Amino acid sequence: MTKNYPYRLLTPGPVPLHPEVRKILAEPMLHHRTPEFKRVLKNVSEKLKDVFETKQPVFMHTSTGTGAMESAIVNTLSPGDDVLVVVSGKFGERWADMVKQFGLNVHPLLVEWGNAVDPQEIEKQLALHPTIKAVFSQYCETSTATVHPIRDIASIVRKRSETLLIVDAITAVGAMELKMDEWGLDVVIGGSQKAFMLPTGLSFIALSEKAWGFNQKSRLPKYYWDLRTEKKSLEKGETHFSSAVATIRALEISLQFLTGEQKTQTLARIKKLAKATREMSKPLGLQIYSKFPSASVTALLTPGEIDSQKLREHIEKEYNLTLMGGQDQLKGKILRIGHLGYITDDDMAATTEILYLALKDLGVPLAANAREEALAALRAELK
Ligand SMILES: Cc1ncc(COP(=O)(O)O)c(C=O)c1O
């Protein structure tokens, strides 16, 4: 059956690549110490500041997003530091696991999955444990498709000169409003396979002035992730290690859509895709899982009798569409649909149609007009 369906990828990363990005990825390799690559690096370094809305340099590591998470830790903190970690899903758990590995003293702030953290809770914890050196949170917790009120959290943390706010914005930067300097975010990280519309393998990190102050005192060992050496190299127009030339050249293309005038349109488009997904899912009997749904990814609860993992596999096998399922306590319960990358209206209509067909295939009783209603709801949002 799949032969009738072109391959589609609607996950929260990796995401479909823009055709211009695909074109440049097919170009012959260029050396990283050439004038042409220096030009590219200078240009992307400037434009990344616009994406992060910061005056500070934004660095690139040749790593997945988790590399930038590690970089955030080792570049700012010291063994034995007290840290507060918002744990509201798989990626919050990752922060907690990582900081433990580095010998930090973790105070986990557990939040029910699907819920956002209450900034007042953070304020309370900071008052209770005044030695806390950093608050770690996701902006979007991808595993539950939930957005945290990062701006409000920042307004609390920024009052404390001795505490940093370290934000995993991997599924947020370039996808939703983020003003690093204005809001007072101290460390912000991103990943190439998300809103940047690139293959996996590049991560981004920026430090505020306050975080650079912490960097001077940080005693955790660092070599590959050492941002002091990266800073010196970037000032000379280079990356310290070999540059991920192909991906950075592709980044120059995708940044056109994430900066300047285009930025507003791209953010609006992502928001629209999320809203359209929420609306089209109603006639199909699929409920929104998160209490604070993100713009970059939507989690849909499958009907009680349907294992979402089976539905996901059926959709991939029969309809050539890759969506994501749930992890851990959400395994078998949710389907996650990504809204990042090069997604056309046609992809959205196909996804709607496929969801309808797949639910029917698995025996879910749906109203006779559910397909038409879902498509109409989708069209009404996308127009
Ligand atoms: C919020 C969040 N943090 C961290 C990561 C980890 O990134 P990576 O798999 O690129 O290491 C992801 C990836 O999906 C993510 O969504």
The ligand as an SDF file (V2000), in Angstrom:
LIG
                    3D

 16 16  0  0  0  0  0  0  0  0999 V2000
   14.1330   18.9900   24.6240 C   0  0  0  0  0  0  0  0  0  0  0  0
   15.2440   18.1180   24.1150 C   0  0  0  0  0  0  0  0  0  0  0  0
   16.3840   18.0860   24.7930 N   0  0  0  0  0  0  0  0  0  0  0  0
   17.4090   17.3270   24.3970 C   0  0  0  0  0  0  0  0  0  0  0  0
   17.3300   16.5570   23.2710 C   0  0  0  0  0  0  0  0  0  0  0  0
   18.4760   15.6800   22.9280 C   0  0  0  0  0  0  0  0  0  0  0  0
   19.0200   15.9960   21.7240 O   0  0  0  0  0  0  0  0  0  0  0  0
   19.8810   14.9560   20.8990 P   0  0  0  0  0  0  0  0  0  0  0  0
   19.0850   13.7250   20.6900 O   0  0  0  0  0  0  0  0  0  0  0  0
   20.1180   15.7290   19.6440 O   0  0  0  0  0  0  0  0  0  0  0  0
   21.1190   14.7250   21.6720 O   0  0  0  0  0  0  0  0  0  0  0  0
   16.1620   16.5470   22.5120 C   0  0  0  0  0  0  0  0  0  0  0  0
   16.0410   15.7060   21.3140 C   0  0  0  0  0  0  0  0  0  0  0  0
   14.9930   15.3320   20.8920 O   0  0  0  0  0  0  0  0  0  0  0  0
   15.0800   17.3650   22.9570 C   0  0  0  0  0  0  0  0  0  0  0  0
   13.9320   17.4010   22.2750 O   0  0  0  0  0  0  0  0  0  0  0  0
  1  2  1  0
  2  3  1  0
  2 15  2  0
  3  4  2  0
  4  5  1  0
  5  6  1  0
  5 12  2  0
  6  7  1  0
  7  8  1  0
  8  9  2  0
  8 10  1  0
  8 11  1  0
 12 13  1  0
 12 15  1  0
 13 14  2  0
 15 16  1  0
M  END
$$$$
